[in-house]
Amino acid sequence: MGAHISIPMYQRAVPQRYRLVGQRCGACGKINFPPKAVCKYCYQGTSFEDVQLSGRGTVYSYTVIAGGGAPPEFAAEARCKGSYPVIIVELAEGPRVIAQMVNPPEEGIAIGMPVKAVFRKIYEEEGVIRYGFKFSPA
C-alpha cells in the first residue's frame, strides 16, 4: 500500500484539496501550501491568514511515471494509461506543489510552461472517490 490517507484526515484537508487554499504567515508574509502548523519558511510563524490561490503557475520540473513506478493507489490509472506525467508547479503566489498533469501537449512538457489547476478524480480507496487538483496546460 502507498501513502494511505484515512477518510477523516482526507476530509480535514478538503479546503486545500478542493479549493487550493493556502495560508500567509503572519511573521514573514510567505504563503504556505499545503497549510502547516508552523511556517515552513521562517519556522517562527504560527499565526496565519487563509489565502485563495489562483491555481496558475509554471512547470518547475517534471517526470513521467512508467513501467510499474506508480504508487499502489495509482496502479489502475497506470494500467489504463501506461504512463503519466507528474509535475512540480511553481504557483503564481510562490509555493511549489506536486501534481499529475492532464492533457499534456503533444510536443511535450517544458520547464517554464504555463499551467492551471483543474479539479479531477485522484483515486479511489475504501470505496471513496478522492478528488483534488491536477494541472493542465494554460
Protein Blocks (a to p, Z undefined) as FASTA:
>chain_A
ZZdddfklmmmmmmmmmnopacddfklopacddddfbdfklomaccdcddddehiacdfb
dcddeehiacfklmmmmmmnopacddddddfklpacddddehiafkbpaehiacdddddd
fbdeehiacdddddddZZ
